[in-house]
């Protein structure tokens, strides 16, 4: 059987356009759901067999109510499931199809129901409705999505026969019947509201609304508790971070104070004076490195979400950083080399992030590589990513230490004799920068066999900078 629309249709306008203007209220989808559930509750409890005209929002929670009603009557009720999904999709694409397909029965959605595809309807696609028709009880609930506020629905609810019938008359005029597709009784409001039914419906609406309000309150309380827990965890992390900073600052200060007190000794010989002066200088450098690292990490974590992404070529960054560290590598007798093809595609990273990543990883490689060792930097394309590999022949990292090296203030042991160690924040900073642009870093290392850090960044193809 076929039922097609002959003209544009709006249930909301039909309901509000008569001589008697019903009250229009602005409700949330949650409240609309409570209205639907209370009517289904009433139909089931009073065993009222009705014809339903429905168009509901997407989602199982809505359609499960109609299925719940159908199951109570062994799927013998008539449900006209009106849908306009194709119209909505076409509207999203900026186009409305003007053909008028048919209603096909039985429906795929509800057993023993009719499925009405409503075309060509620029208005009804923004509407949801439930029309209940039976000799004992008739009702109309229609909601229209607000253009200004998508979280609110303009809603009309009515049990007045005059309003319901003017809606049904409008539907009858808007469709073309073929082979008695719709029974005459399915478009007629015959009931007179019974006070007992109305009272019961109102009671159920209050009960459903109260139930939903309790659920909303429960969800809000759970959300607040979750937010409190997150805040508590963040405060704990902040306290731990401050405690670690104070502890790390205390160590070089203690060494500096010791060196200063020894330098004041009148019996101090020149070699000892030089050694303590060197200790003082080294600890000042360490404290300066610590303060600089803490400030850099705090700035990155504070601004990471707001930092812009940029496209850069590794060939524009790596050579400059390597040349900066060449004097230090030569001083330690380390061979420092790089291979970064100029035809590598650009990569995405947070603003200035690639340079910082190269600096920290190259600095670590030189620091933990003994005299006579080697440090290599190599860039290459791997699928949709560009890999930047930092390989050294240094002291290596034990298997148990690898999961810890990205922790704040963690330093690999043993430290090189000539280096008191940095702040232990370099790898943490690298990880944060990569997190901000969707990159990643992996490590392969064994004690006394060197380490390989591999950074992976998204490639930008056919991008002119």
Secondary structure, 3 states (H helix, E strand, C coil): CEEEECCCCCHHHHHHCCCCCCCEEEECHHHHHHHHHHHHHHHHHCCCCCEEEEECCCCHHHHHHHHHHHHHCCCCCEEEEEECHHHHHHHHCCCCCCCCCCCEECCCCCCCCEEEECCCCCCHHHEEEEEEECCCCCEEEEEEECCCCCCCEEEEEECCHHHHHHHHHHHHHHEEEECCCCCHHHHCCCCCCCHHHHHHHHHHHHHHHHHHHHHHHHHHHHHHHHHHHHHHHHHHHHHHHHHHHHHHHHHHHHHHHHHHHHHCCCCCCHHHHHHHHHHHHHHHHHHHHHHHHHHHHHHHHHHCCCCCEEEECHHHCHHHHHHHHHHHHHHCCCEEEEEECCCCCEEEEECCHHHHHHHHHHHHHHHCCCCCCEEEEEEEEECCEEEEEEEECCCCCCHHHHCCCCCCCCCCCCCCCCCCCCCCCHHHHHHHHHHHHCCEEEEEECCCCCEEEEEEEEEECCCCC
